[in-house]
């Protein structure tokens, strides 16, 4: 969320798109860390699934926002 806020505050669509891309990368990093947390036993399989689905949804939303910005 911080990347999105930083990009938005810069007031330029190119910079905002760049920070959305960074946010999407951070979302992928989170998904990777969820696998590590599951493998280490820090979270249950149920928690993993719930969090992974939420991260995938956020990634899709970011992708859609980025795509809509390219159309403009």
PQR file of N, CA, C, O and H, with PARSE charges and radii, in Angstrom:
ATOM      1  N   UNK A   1       0.821  -1.179   0.000 -0.4000 1.5000
ATOM      2  CA  UNK A   1       0.000   0.000   0.000 -0.0000 2.0000
ATOM      3  C   UNK A   1       0.877   1.259   0.000  0.5500 1.7000
ATOM      4  O   UNK A   1       0.508   2.274  -0.590 -0.5500 1.4000
ATOM      5  N   UNK A   2       2.012   1.190   0.649 -0.4000 1.5000
ATOM      6  CA  UNK A   2       2.893   2.354   0.706 -0.0000 2.0000
ATOM      7  C   UNK A   2       3.396   2.728  -0.685  0.5500 1.7000
ATOM      8  O   UNK A   2       3.509   3.912  -1.002 -0.5500 1.4000
ATOM      9  H   UNK A   2       2.312   0.365   1.129  0.4000 1.0000
ATOM     10  N   UNK A   3       3.702   1.728  -1.522 -0.4000 1.5000
ATOM     11  CA  UNK A   3       4.159   2.024  -2.877 -0.0000 2.0000
ATOM     12  C   UNK A   3       3.079   2.731  -3.679  0.5500 1.7000
ATOM     13  O   UNK A   3       3.375   3.649  -4.444 -0.5500 1.4000
ATOM     14  H   UNK A   3       3.610   0.766  -1.264  0.4000 1.0000
ATOM     15  N   UNK A   4       1.847   2.317  -3.514 -0.4000 1.5000
ATOM     16  CA  UNK A   4       0.736   2.932  -4.237 -0.0000 2.0000
ATOM     17  C   UNK A   4       0.582   4.387  -3.800  0.5500 1.7000
ATOM     18  O   UNK A   4       0.410   5.277  -4.633 -0.5500 1.4000
ATOM     19  H   UNK A   4       1.607   1.571  -2.893  0.4000 1.0000
ATOM     20  N   UNK A   5       0.643   4.622  -2.499 -0.4000 1.5000
ATOM     21  CA  UNK A   5       0.517   5.985  -1.976 -0.0000 2.0000
ATOM     22  C   UNK A   5       1.659   6.866  -2.467  0.5500 1.7000
ATOM     23  O   UNK A   5       1.437   8.013  -2.855 -0.5500 1.4000
ATOM     24  H   UNK A   5       0.782   3.899  -1.823  0.4000 1.0000
ATOM     25  N   UNK A   6       2.873   6.337  -2.452 -0.4000 1.5000
ATOM     26  CA  UNK A   6       4.019   7.124  -2.904 -0.0000 2.0000
ATOM     27  C   UNK A   6       3.892   7.481  -4.380  0.5500 1.7000
ATOM     28  O   UNK A   6       4.138   8.621  -4.772 -0.5500 1.4000
ATOM     29  H   UNK A   6       3.053   5.406  -2.137  0.4000 1.0000
ATOM     30  N   UNK A   7       3.510   6.505  -5.191 -0.4000 1.5000
ATOM     31  CA  UNK A   7       3.343   6.764  -6.615 -0.0000 2.0000
ATOM     32  C   UNK A   7       2.241   7.755  -6.904  0.5500 1.7000
ATOM     33  O   UNK A   7       2.382   8.614  -7.775 -0.5500 1.4000
ATOM     34  H   UNK A   7       3.310   5.579  -4.871  0.4000 1.0000
ATOM     35  N   UNK A   8       1.144   7.641  -6.180 -0.4000 1.5000
ATOM     36  CA  UNK A   8       0.017   8.555  -6.375 -0.0000 2.0000
ATOM     37  C   UNK A   8       0.412   9.984  -6.022  0.5500 1.7000
ATOM     38  O   UNK A   8       0.026  10.930  -6.708 -0.5500 1.4000
ATOM     39  H   UNK A   8       1.029   6.943  -5.473  0.4000 1.0000
ATOM     40  N   UNK A   9       1.177  10.133  -4.960 -0.4000 1.5000
ATOM     41  CA  UNK A   9       1.553  11.467  -4.494 -0.0000 2.0000
ATOM     42  C   UNK A   9       2.502  12.172  -5.455  0.5500 1.7000
ATOM     43  O   UNK A   9       2.632  13.395  -5.404 -0.5500 1.4000
ATOM     44  H   UNK A   9       1.491   9.364  -4.402  0.4000 1.0000
ATOM     45  N   UNK A  10       3.148  11.443  -6.307 -0.4000 1.5000
ATOM     46  CA  UNK A  10       4.077  12.066  -7.252 -0.0000 2.0000
ATOM     47  C   UNK A  10       3.350  12.764  -8.398  0.5500 1.7000
ATOM     48  O   UNK A  10       3.966  13.512  -9.157 -0.5500 1.4000
ATOM     49  H   UNK A  10       3.042  10.449  -6.349  0.4000 1.0000
ATOM     50  N   UNK A  11       2.072  12.531  -8.526 -0.4000 1.5000
ATOM     51  CA  UNK A  11       1.196  13.259  -9.451 -0.0000 2.0000
ATOM     52  C   UNK A  11       1.503  13.043 -10.936  0.5500 1.7000
ATOM     53  O   UNK A  11       1.048  13.819 -11.776 -0.5500 1.4000
ATOM     54  H   UNK A  11       1.571  11.924  -7.909  0.4000 1.0000
ATOM     55  N   UNK A  12       2.243  12.032 -11.258 -0.4000 1.5000
ATOM     56  CA  UNK A  12       2.503  11.744 -12.665 -0.0000 2.0000
ATOM     57  C   UNK A  12       2.052  10.333 -12.977  0.5500 1.7000
ATOM     58  O   UNK A  12       2.330   9.409 -12.212 -0.5500 1.4000
ATOM     59  H   UNK A  12       2.613  11.401 -10.575  0.4000 1.0000
ATOM     60  N   UNK A  13       1.362  10.156 -14.089 -0.4000 1.5000
ATOM     61  CA  UNK A  13       0.819   8.835 -14.394 -0.0000 2.0000
ATOM     62  C   UNK A  13       1.920   7.818 -14.680  0.5500 1.7000
ATOM     63  O   UNK A  13       1.764   6.637 -14.368 -0.5500 1.4000
ATOM     64  H   UNK A  13       1.136  10.907 -14.710  0.4000 1.0000
ATOM     65  N   UNK A  14       3.023   8.257 -15.264 -0.4000 1.5000
ATOM     66  CA  UNK A  14       4.124   7.333 -15.541 -0.0000 2.0000
ATOM     67  C   UNK A  14       4.739   6.848 -14.227  0.5500 1.7000
ATOM     68  O   UNK A  14       4.992   5.656 -14.053 -0.5500 1.4000
ATOM     69  H   UNK A  14       3.150   9.216 -15.517  0.4000 1.0000
ATOM     70  N   UNK A  15       4.973   7.773 -13.320 -0.4000 1.5000
ATOM     71  CA  UNK A  15       5.536   7.395 -12.021 -0.0000 2.0000
ATOM     72  C   UNK A  15       4.547   6.549 -11.219  0.5500 1.7000
ATOM     73  O   UNK A  15       4.946   5.594 -10.554 -0.5500 1.4000
ATOM     74  H   UNK A  15       4.768   8.741 -13.462  0.4000 1.0000
ATOM     75  N   UNK A  16       3.273   6.893 -11.279 -0.4000 1.5000
ATOM     76  CA  UNK A  16       2.266   6.111 -10.563 -0.0000 2.0000
ATOM     77  C   UNK A  16       2.252   4.682 -11.085  0.5500 1.7000
ATOM     78  O   UNK A  16       2.203   3.734 -10.302 -0.5500 1.4000
ATOM     79  H   UNK A  16       2.949   7.669 -11.820  0.4000 1.0000
ATOM     80  N   UNK A  17       2.296   4.523 -12.405 -0.4000 1.5000
ATOM     81  CA  UNK A  17       2.324   3.180 -13.001 -0.0000 2.0000
ATOM     82  C   UNK A  17       3.562   2.416 -12.548  0.5500 1.7000
ATOM     83  O   UNK A  17       3.498   1.213 -12.291 -0.5500 1.4000
ATOM     84  H   UNK A  17       2.336   5.293 -13.042  0.4000 1.0000
ATOM     85  N   UNK A  18       4.674   3.109 -12.453 -0.4000 1.5000
ATOM     86  CA  UNK A  18       5.919   2.473 -11.989 -0.0000 2.0000
ATOM     87  C   UNK A  18       5.748   1.940 -10.561  0.5500 1.7000
ATOM     88  O   UNK A  18       6.146   0.813 -10.266 -0.5500 1.4000
ATOM     89  H   UNK A  18       4.726   4.085 -12.661  0.4000 1.0000
ATOM     90  N   UNK A  19       5.167   2.740  -9.691 -0.4000 1.5000
ATOM     91  CA  UNK A  19       4.993   2.316  -8.311 -0.0000 2.0000
ATOM     92  C   UNK A  19       3.922   1.229  -8.180  0.5500 1.7000
ATOM     93  O   UNK A  19       3.996   0.404  -7.269 -0.5500 1.4000
ATOM     94  H   UNK A  19       4.844   3.656  -9.930  0.4000 1.0000
ATOM     95  N   UNK A  20       2.936   1.215  -9.069 -0.4000 1.5000
ATOM     96  CA  UNK A  20       1.984   0.103  -9.087 -0.0000 2.0000
ATOM     97  C   UNK A  20       2.699  -1.188  -9.454  0.5500 1.7000
ATOM     98  O   UNK A  20       2.404  -2.247  -8.901 -0.5500 1.4000
ATOM     99  H   UNK A  20       2.877   1.886  -9.809  0.4000 1.0000
ATOM    100  N   UNK A  21       3.629  -1.098 -10.377 -0.4000 1.5000
ATOM    101  CA  UNK A  21       4.426  -2.259 -10.759 -0.0000 2.0000
ATOM    102  C   UNK A  21       5.259  -2.759  -9.578  0.5500 1.7000
ATOM    103  O   UNK A  21       5.371  -3.965  -9.357 -0.5500 1.4000
ATOM    104  H   UNK A  21       3.869  -0.237 -10.826  0.4000 1.0000
ATOM    105  N   UNK A  22       5.829  -1.849  -8.839 -0.4000 1.5000
ATOM    106  CA  UNK A  22       6.588  -2.229  -7.645 -0.0000 2.0000
ATOM    107  C   UNK A  22       5.667  -2.906  -6.632  0.5500 1.7000
ATOM    108  O   UNK A  22       6.040  -3.911  -6.026 -0.5500 1.4000
ATOM    109  H   UNK A  22       5.739  -0.869  -9.018  0.4000 1.0000
ATOM    110  N   UNK A  23       4.471  -2.358  -6.448 -0.4000 1.5000
ATOM    111  CA  UNK A  23       3.504  -2.950  -5.519 -0.0000 2.0000
ATOM    112  C   UNK A  23       3.123  -4.364  -5.958  0.5500 1.7000
ATOM    113  O   UNK A  23       2.966  -5.255  -5.123 -0.5500 1.4000
ATOM    114  H   UNK A  23       4.168  -1.542  -6.940  0.4000 1.0000
ATOM    115  N   UNK A  24       2.975  -4.568  -7.257 -0.4000 1.5000
ATOM    116  CA  UNK A  24       2.639  -5.898  -7.776 -0.0000 2.0000
ATOM    117  C   UNK A  24       3.786  -6.869  -7.514  0.5500 1.7000
ATOM    118  O   UNK A  24       3.555  -8.031  -7.180 -0.5500 1.4000
ATOM    119  H   UNK A  24       3.103  -3.844  -7.936  0.4000 1.0000
ATOM    120  N   UNK A  25       5.009  -6.397  -7.665 -0.4000 1.5000
ATOM    121  CA  UNK A  25       6.174  -7.221  -7.345 -0.0000 2.0000
ATOM    122  C   UNK A  25       6.228  -7.566  -5.866  0.5500 1.7000
ATOM    123  O   UNK A  25       6.587  -8.684  -5.498 -0.5500 1.4000
ATOM    124  H   UNK A  25       5.196  -5.453  -7.936  0.4000 1.0000
ATOM    125  N   UNK A  26       5.874  -6.613  -5.021 -0.4000 1.5000
ATOM    126  CA  UNK A  26       5.837  -6.871  -3.580 -0.0000 2.0000
ATOM    127  C   UNK A  26       4.781  -7.906  -3.238  0.5500 1.7000
ATOM    128  O   UNK A  26       4.954  -8.700  -2.313 -0.5500 1.4000
ATOM    129  H   UNK A  26       5.582  -5.705  -5.319  0.4000 1.0000
ATOM    130  N   UNK A  27       3.700  -7.896  -3.979 -0.4000 1.5000
ATOM    131  CA  UNK A  27       2.644  -8.882  -3.780 -0.0000 2.0000
ATOM    132  C   UNK A  27       3.163 -10.284  -4.127  0.5500 1.7000
ATOM    133  O   UNK A  27       2.863 -11.250  -3.426 -0.5500 1.4000
ATOM    134  H   UNK A  27       3.559  -7.252  -4.731  0.4000 1.0000
ATOM    135  N   UNK A  28       3.930 -10.389  -5.197 -0.4000 1.5000
ATOM    136  CA  UNK A  28       4.528 -11.672  -5.566 -0.0000 2.0000
ATOM    137  C   UNK A  28       5.535 -12.120  -4.505  0.5500 1.7000
ATOM    138  O   UNK A  28       5.635 -13.308  -4.198 -0.5500 1.4000
ATOM    139  H   UNK A  28       4.174  -9.604  -5.767  0.4000 1.0000
ATOM    140  N   UNK A  29       6.267 -11.175  -3.957 -0.4000 1.5000
ATOM    141  CA  UNK A  29       7.216 -11.487  -2.886 -0.0000 2.0000
ATOM    142  C   UNK A  29       6.476 -12.020  -1.660  0.5500 1.7000
ATOM    143  O   UNK A  29       6.923 -12.977  -1.028 -0.5500 1.4000
ATOM    144  H   UNK A  29       6.186 -10.210  -4.206  0.4000 1.0000
ATOM    145  N   UNK A  30       5.353 -11.404  -1.330 -0.4000 1.5000
ATOM    146  CA  UNK A  30       4.540 -11.881  -0.217 -0.0000 2.0000
ATOM    147  C   UNK A  30       4.095 -13.315  -0.447  0.5500 1.7000
ATOM    148  O   UNK A  30       4.163 -14.144   0.461 -0.5500 1.4000
ATOM    149  H   UNK A  30       4.989 -10.627  -1.844  0.4000 1.0000
ATOM    150  N   UNK A  31       3.639 -13.609  -1.658 -0.4000 1.5000
ATOM    151  CA  UNK A  31       3.192 -14.970  -1.964 -0.0000 2.0000
ATOM    152  C   UNK A  31       4.338 -15.960  -1.784  0.5500 1.7000
ATOM    153  O   UNK A  31       4.124 -17.061  -1.276 -0.5500 1.4000
ATOM    154  H   UNK A  31       3.584 -12.936  -2.395  0.4000 1.0000
ATOM    155  N   UNK A  32       5.523 -15.594  -2.184 -0.4000 1.5000
ATOM    156  CA  UNK A  32       6.688 -16.448  -2.005 -0.0000 2.0000
ATOM    157  C   UNK A  32       6.963 -16.682  -0.512  0.5500 1.7000
ATOM    158  O   UNK A  32       7.246 -17.803  -0.089 -0.5500 1.4000
ATOM    159  H   UNK A  32       5.696 -14.699  -2.596  0.4000 1.0000
ATOM    160  N   UNK A  33       6.875 -15.616   0.264 -0.4000 1.5000
ATOM    161  CA  UNK A  33       7.101 -15.727   1.710 -0.0000 2.0000
ATOM    162  C   UNK A  33       6.030 -16.563   2.400  0.5500 1.7000
ATOM    163  O   UNK A  33       6.292 -17.181   3.432 -0.5500 1.4000
ATOM    164  H   UNK A  33       6.645 -14.705  -0.080  0.4000 1.0000
ATOM    165  N   UNK A  34       4.829 -16.585   1.838 -0.4000 1.5000
ATOM    166  CA  UNK A  34       3.781 -17.435   2.400 -0.0000 2.0000
ATOM    167  C   UNK A  34       4.157 -18.910   2.282  0.5500 1.7000
ATOM    168  O   UNK A  34       3.894 -19.691   3.196 -0.5500 1.4000
ATOM    169  H   UNK A  34       4.615 -16.083   1.000  0.4000 1.0000
ATOM    170  N   UNK A  35       4.763 -19.290   1.174 -0.4000 1.5000
ATOM    171  CA  UNK A  35       5.223 -20.671   1.019 -0.0000 2.0000
ATOM    172  C   UNK A  35       6.294 -20.998   2.058  0.5500 1.7000
ATOM    173  O   UNK A  35       6.293 -22.090   2.626 -0.5500 1.4000
ATOM    174  H   UNK A  35       4.977 -18.655   0.432  0.4000 1.0000
ATOM    175  N   UNK A  36       7.195 -20.071   2.306 -0.4000 1.5000
ATOM    176  CA  UNK A  36       8.234 -20.278   3.318 -0.0000 2.0000
ATOM    177  C   UNK A  36       7.591 -20.437   4.692  0.5500 1.7000
ATOM    178  O   UNK A  36       7.947 -21.338   5.451 -0.5500 1.4000
ATOM    179  H   UNK A  36       7.197 -19.184   1.845  0.4000 1.0000
ATOM    180  N   UNK A  37       6.642 -19.556   5.007 -0.4000 1.5000
ATOM    181  CA  UNK A  37       5.964 -19.623   6.306 -0.0000 2.0000
ATOM    182  C   UNK A  37       5.234 -20.953   6.479  0.5500 1.7000
ATOM    183  O   UNK A  37       5.236 -21.535   7.564 -0.5500 1.4000
ATOM    184  H   UNK A  37       6.352 -18.824   4.391  0.4000 1.0000
ATOM    185  N   UNK A  38       4.613 -21.425   5.407 -0.4000 1.5000
ATOM    186  CA  UNK A  38       3.926 -22.717   5.468 -0.0000 2.0000
ATOM    187  C   UNK A  38       4.927 -23.843   5.684  0.5500 1.7000
ATOM    188  O   UNK A  38       4.720 -24.701   6.541 -0.5500 1.4000
ATOM    189  H   UNK A  38       4.611 -20.952   4.526  0.4000 1.0000
ATOM    190  N   UNK A  39       6.005 -23.846   4.916 -0.4000 1.5000
ATOM    191  CA  UNK A  39       7.021 -24.893   5.020 -0.0000 2.0000
ATOM    192  C   UNK A  39       7.686 -24.925   6.394  0.5500 1.7000
ATOM    193  O   UNK A  39       8.055 -25.992   6.886 -0.5500 1.4000
ATOM    194  H   UNK A  39       6.174 -23.148   4.220  0.4000 1.0000
ATOM    195  N   UNK A  40       7.836 -23.772   7.003 -0.4000 1.5000
ATOM    196  CA  UNK A  40       8.462 -23.692   8.332 -0.0000 2.0000
ATOM    197  C   UNK A  40       7.473 -23.956   9.465  0.5500 1.7000
ATOM    198  O   UNK A  40       7.867 -24.045  10.628 -0.5500 1.4000
ATOM    199  H   UNK A  40       7.536 -22.906   6.604  0.4000 1.0000
ATOM    200  N   UNK A  41       6.206 -24.078   9.130 -0.4000 1.5000
ATOM    201  CA  UNK A  41       5.196 -24.339  10.152 -0.0000 2.0000
ATOM    202  C   UNK A  41       4.724 -23.109  10.899  0.5500 1.7000
ATOM    203  O   UNK A  41       4.098 -23.223  11.953 -0.5500 1.4000
ATOM    204  H   UNK A  41       5.886 -24.006   8.185  0.4000 1.0000
ATOM    205  N   UNK A  42       5.017 -21.931  10.364 -0.4000 1.5000
ATOM    206  CA  UNK A  42       4.583 -20.695  11.028 -0.0000 2.0000
ATOM    207  C   UNK A  42       3.093 -20.435  10.837  0.5500 1.7000
ATOM    208  O   UNK A  42       2.459 -19.786  11.669 -0.5500 1.4000
ATOM    209  H   UNK A  42       5.525 -21.838   9.508  0.4000 1.0000
ATOM    210  N   UNK A  43       2.538 -20.939   9.744 -0.4000 1.5000
ATOM    211  CA  UNK A  43       1.109 -20.798   9.477 -0.0000 2.0000
ATOM    212  C   UNK A  43       0.547 -22.156   9.072  0.5500 1.7000
ATOM    213  O   UNK A  43       1.269 -23.025   8.583 -0.5500 1.4000
ATOM    214  H   UNK A  43       3.053 -21.467   9.068  0.4000 1.0000
ATOM    215  N   UNK A  44      -0.742 -22.317   9.285 -0.4000 1.5000
ATOM    216  CA  UNK A  44      -1.413 -23.559   8.912 -0.0000 2.0000
ATOM    217  C   UNK A  44      -1.744 -23.546   7.416  0.5500 1.7000
ATOM    218  O   UNK A  44      -1.664 -22.511   6.755 -0.5500 1.4000
ATOM    219  H   UNK A  44      -1.329 -21.611   9.683  0.4000 1.0000
ATOM    220  N   UNK A  45      -2.108 -24.696   6.914 -0.4000 1.5000
ATOM    221  CA  UNK A  45      -2.499 -24.800   5.502 -0.0000 2.0000
ATOM    222  C   UNK A  45      -3.722 -23.931   5.219  0.5500 1.7000
ATOM    223  O   UNK A  45      -3.837 -23.344   4.143 -0.5500 1.4000
ATOM    224  H   UNK A  45      -2.172 -25.537   7.452  0.4000 1.0000
ATOM    225  N   UNK A  46      -4.625 -23.852   6.180 -0.4000 1.5000
ATOM    226  CA  UNK A  46      -5.823 -23.024   6.002 -0.0000 2.0000
ATOM    227  C   UNK A  46      -5.465 -21.543   5.944  0.5500 1.7000
ATOM    228  O   UNK A  46      -5.988 -20.803   5.111 -0.5500 1.4000
ATOM    229  H   UNK A  46      -4.531 -24.328   7.054  0.4000 1.0000
ATOM    230  N   UNK A  47      -4.574 -21.118   6.832 -0.4000 1.5000
ATOM    231  CA  UNK A  47      -4.136 -19.723   6.817 -0.0000 2.0000
ATOM    232  C   UNK A  47      -3.399 -19.413   5.511  0.5500 1.7000
ATOM    233  O   UNK A  47      -3.589 -18.354   4.912 -0.5500 1.4000
ATOM    234  H   UNK A  47      -4.149 -21.719   7.508  0.4000 1.0000
ATOM    235  N   UNK A  48      -2.563 -20.347   5.087 -0.4000 1.5000
ATOM    236  CA  UNK A  48      -1.836 -20.172   3.832 -0.0000 2.0000
ATOM    237  C   UNK A  48      -2.791 -19.959   2.669  0.5500 1.7000
ATOM    238  O   UNK A  48      -2.627 -19.028   1.881 -0.5500 1.4000
ATOM    239  H   UNK A  48      -2.409 -21.207   5.573  0.4000 1.0000
ATOM    240  N   UNK A  49      -3.784 -20.823   2.568 -0.4000 1.5000
ATOM    241  CA  UNK A  49      -4.724 -20.735   1.458 -0.0000 2.0000
ATOM    242  C   UNK A  49      -5.480 -19.406   1.480  0.5500 1.7000
ATOM    243  O   UNK A  49      -5.620 -18.745   0.451 -0.5500 1.4000
ATOM    244  H   UNK A  49      -3.917 -21.580   3.208  0.4000 1.0000
ATOM    245  N   UNK A  50      -5.960 -19.023   2.654 -0.4000 1.5000
ATOM    246  CA  UNK A  50      -6.701 -17.762   2.767 -0.0000 2.0000
ATOM    247  C   UNK A  50      -5.833 -16.569   2.371  0.5500 1.7000
ATOM    248  O   UNK A  50      -6.270 -15.701   1.616 -0.5500 1.4000
ATOM    249  H   UNK A  50      -5.846 -19.560   3.490  0.4000 1.0000
ATOM    250  N   UNK A  51      -4.608 -16.531   2.881 -0.4000 1.5000
ATOM    251  CA  UNK A  51      -3.721 -15.412   2.587 -0.0000 2.0000
ATOM    252  C   UNK A  51      -3.262 -15.417   1.134  0.5500 1.7000
ATOM    253  O   UNK A  51      -3.137 -14.359   0.517 -0.5500 1.4000
ATOM    254  H   UNK A  51      -4.253 -17.236   3.494  0.4000 1.0000
ATOM    255  N   UNK A  52      -3.013 -16.596   0.592 -0.4000 1.5000
ATOM    256  CA  UNK A  52      -2.597 -16.682  -0.808 -0.0000 2.0000
ATOM    257  C   UNK A  52      -3.701 -16.191  -1.734  0.5500 1.7000
ATOM    258  O   UNK A  52      -3.430 -15.485  -2.706 -0.5500 1.4000
ATOM    259  H   UNK A  52      -3.115 -17.455   1.093  0.4000 1.0000
ATOM    260  N   UNK A  53      -4.955 -16.563  -1.437 -0.4000 1.5000
ATOM    261  CA  UNK A  53      -6.075 -16.110  -2.253 -0.0000 2.0000
ATOM    262  C   UNK A  53      -6.237 -14.592  -2.181  0.5500 1.7000
ATOM    263  O   UNK A  53      -6.528 -13.948  -3.189 -0.5500 1.4000
ATOM    264  H   UNK A  53      -5.175 -17.136  -0.647  0.4000 1.0000
ATOM    265  N   UNK A  54      -6.050 -14.029  -1.006 -0.4000 1.5000
ATOM    266  CA  UNK A  54      -6.125 -12.572  -0.857 -0.0000 2.0000
ATOM    267  C   UNK A  54      -5.005 -11.886  -1.640  0.5500 1.7000
ATOM    268  O   UNK A  54      -5.234 -10.873  -2.299 -0.5500 1.4000
ATOM    269  H   UNK A  54      -5.813 -14.552  -0.187  0.4000 1.0000
ATOM    270  N   UNK A  55      -3.810 -12.434  -1.566 -0.4000 1.5000
ATOM    271  CA  UNK A  55      -2.680 -11.856  -2.300 -0.0000 2.0000
ATOM    272  C   UNK A  55      -2.914 -11.944  -3.804  0.5500 1.7000
ATOM    273  O   UNK A  55      -2.587 -11.010  -4.536 -0.5500 1.4000
ATOM    274  H   UNK A  55      -3.623 -13.258  -1.030  0.4000 1.0000
ATOM    275  N   UNK A  56      -3.474 -13.051  -4.268 -0.4000 1.5000
ATOM    276  CA  UNK A  56      -3.782 -13.188  -5.693 -0.0000 2.0000
ATOM    277  C   UNK A  56      -4.831 -12.169  -6.129  0.5500 1.7000
ATOM    278  O   UNK A  56      -4.752 -11.615  -7.225 -0.5500 1.4000
ATOM    279  H   UNK A  56      -3.740 -13.810  -3.673  0.4000 1.0000
ATOM    280  N   UNK A  57      -5.810 -11.928  -5.265 -0.4000 1.5000
ATOM    281  CA  UNK A  57      -6.842 -10.935  -5.589 -0.0000 2.0000
ATOM    282  C   UNK A  57      -6.237  -9.538  -5.694  0.5500 1.7000
ATOM    283  O   UNK A  57      -6.560  -8.785  -6.613 -0.5500 1.4000
ATOM    284  H   UNK A  57      -5.874 -12.378  -4.374  0.4000 1.0000
ATOM    285  N   UNK A  58      -5.369  -9.197  -4.762 -0.4000 1.5000
ATOM    286  CA  UNK A  58      -4.711  -7.890  -4.803 -0.0000 2.0000
ATOM    287  C   UNK A  58      -3.872  -7.767  -6.072  0.5500 1.7000
ATOM    288  O   UNK A  58      -3.863  -6.716  -6.713 -0.5500 1.4000
ATOM    289  H   UNK A  58      -5.106  -9.808  -4.016  0.4000 1.0000
ATOM    290  N   UNK A  59      -3.173  -8.832  -6.433 -0.4000 1.5000
ATOM    291  CA  UNK A  59      -2.369  -8.817  -7.648 -0.0000 2.0000
ATOM    292  C   UNK A  59      -3.238  -8.591  -8.880  0.5500 1.7000
ATOM    293  O   UNK A  59      -2.870  -7.824  -9.771 -0.5500 1.4000
ATOM    294  H   UNK A  59      -3.181  -9.685  -5.912  0.4000 1.0000
ATOM    295  N   UNK A  60      -4.384  -9.251  -8.932 -0.4000 1.5000
ATOM    296  CA  UNK A  60      -5.305  -9.055 -10.063 -0.0000 2.0000
ATOM    297  C   UNK A  60      -5.818  -7.620 -10.110  0.5500 1.7000
ATOM    298  O   UNK A  60      -5.912  -7.027 -11.185 -0.5500 1.4000
ATOM    299  H   UNK A  60      -4.684  -9.874  -8.209  0.4000 1.0000
ATOM    300  N   UNK A  61      -6.149  -7.064  -8.951 -0.4000 1.5000
ATOM    301  CA  UNK A  61      -6.634  -5.684  -8.894 -0.0000 2.0000
ATOM    302  C   UNK A  61      -5.557  -4.709  -9.376  0.5500 1.7000
ATOM    303  O   UNK A  61      -5.846  -3.778 -10.127 -0.5500 1.4000
ATOM    304  H   UNK A  61      -6.073  -7.547  -8.078  0.4000 1.0000
ATOM    305  N   UNK A  62      -4.330  -4.929  -8.944 -0.4000 1.5000
ATOM    306  CA  UNK A  62      -3.236  -4.071  -9.395 -0.0000 2.0000
ATOM    307  C   UNK A  62      -3.043  -4.189 -10.900  0.5500 1.7000
ATOM    308  O   UNK A  62      -2.833  -3.190 -11.588 -0.5500 1.4000
ATOM    309  H   UNK A  62      -4.095  -5.686  -8.334  0.4000 1.0000
ATOM    310  N   UNK A  63      -3.116  -5.404 -11.400 -0.4000 1.5000
ATOM    311  CA  UNK A  63      -2.976  -5.620 -12.838 -0.0000 2.0000
ATOM    312  C   UNK A  63      -4.072  -4.875 -13.605  0.5500 1.7000
ATOM    313  O   UNK A  63      -3.797  -4.234 -14.619 -0.5500 1.4000
ATOM    314  H   UNK A  63      -3.286  -6.215 -10.841  0.4000 1.0000
ATOM    315  N   UNK A  64      -5.294  -4.961 -13.126 -0.4000 1.5000
ATOM    316  CA  UNK A  64      -6.418  -4.277 -13.786 -0.0000 2.0000
ATOM    317  C   UNK A  64      -6.223  -2.759 -13.760  0.5500 1.7000
ATOM    318  O   UNK A  64      -6.474  -2.082 -14.757 -0.5500 1.4000
ATOM    319  H   UNK A  64      -5.517  -5.482 -12.302  0.4000 1.0000
ATOM    320  N   UNK A  65      -5.784  -2.236 -12.640 -0.4000 1.5000
ATOM    321  CA  UNK A  65      -5.543  -0.792 -12.543 -0.0000 2.0000
ATOM    322  C   UNK A  65      -4.436  -0.370 -13.502  0.5500 1.7000
ATOM    323  O   UNK A  65      -4.553   0.658 -14.168 -0.5500 1.4000
ATOM    324  H   UNK A  65      -5.580  -2.786 -11.830  0.4000 1.0000
ATOM    325  N   UNK A  66      -3.371  -1.150 -13.577 -0.4000 1.5000
ATOM    326  CA  UNK A  66      -2.283  -0.844 -14.496 -0.0000 2.0000
ATOM    327  C   UNK A  66      -2.766  -0.883 -15.947  0.5500 1.7000
ATOM    328  O   UNK A  66      -2.401  -0.023 -16.748 -0.5500 1.4000
ATOM    329  H   UNK A  66      -3.275  -1.985 -13.035  0.4000 1.0000
ATOM    330  N   UNK A  67      -3.581  -1.873 -16.281 -0.4000 1.5000
ATOM    331  CA  UNK A  67      -4.099  -2.002 -17.644 -0.0000 2.0000
ATOM    332  C   UNK A  67      -5.010  -0.829 -17.992  0.5500 1.7000
ATOM    333  O   UNK A  67      -4.970  -0.324 -19.114 -0.5500 1.4000
ATOM    334  H   UNK A  67      -3.878  -2.571 -15.631  0.4000 1.0000
ATOM    335  N   UNK A  68      -5.831  -0.394 -17.036 -0.4000 1.5000
ATOM    336  CA  UNK A  68      -6.723   0.742 -17.309 -0.0000 2.0000
ATOM    337  C   UNK A  68      -5.938   2.031 -17.502  0.5500 1.7000
ATOM    338  O   UNK A  68      -6.347   2.905 -18.265 -0.5500 1.4000
ATOM    339  H   UNK A  68      -5.863  -0.805 -16.125  0.4000 1.0000
ATOM    340  N   UNK A  69      -4.816   2.147 -16.814 -0.4000 1.5000
ATOM    341  CA  UNK A  69      -3.984   3.347 -16.968 -0.0000 2.0000
ATOM    342  C   UNK A  69      -3.324   3.363 -18.349  0.5500 1.7000
ATOM    343  O   UNK A  69      -3.132   4.430 -18.931 -0.5500 1.4000
ATOM    344  H   UNK A  69      -4.483   1.437 -16.194  0.4000 1.0000
ATOM    345  N   UNK A  70      -2.982   2.199 -18.868 -0.4000 1.5000
ATOM    346  CA  UNK A  70      -2.334   2.143 -20.192 -0.0000 2.0000
ATOM    347  C   UNK A  70      -3.308   2.557 -21.293  0.5500 1.7000
ATOM    348  O   UNK A  70      -2.894   3.076 -22.329 -0.5500 1.4000
ATOM    349  H   UNK A  70      -3.138   1.332 -18.395  0.4000 1.0000
ATOM    350  N   UNK A  71      -4.600   2.328 -21.067 -0.4000 1.5000
ATOM    351  CA  UNK A  71      -5.607   2.682 -22.067 -0.0000 2.0000
ATOM    352  C   UNK A  71      -5.795   4.186 -22.174  0.5500 1.7000
ATOM    353  O   UNK A  71      -6.221   4.683 -23.217 -0.5500 1.4000
ATOM    354  H   UNK A  71      -4.936   1.906 -20.225  0.4000 1.0000
ATOM    355  N   UNK A  72      -5.484   4.913 -21.116 -0.4000 1.5000
ATOM    356  CA  UNK A  72      -5.716   6.356 -21.090 -0.0000 2.0000
ATOM    357  C   UNK A  72      -4.600   7.131 -21.712  0.5500 1.7000
ATOM    358  O   UNK A  72      -4.655   8.360 -21.763 -0.5500 1.4000
ATOM    359  H   UNK A  72      -5.137   4.510 -20.269  0.4000 1.0000
TER
END
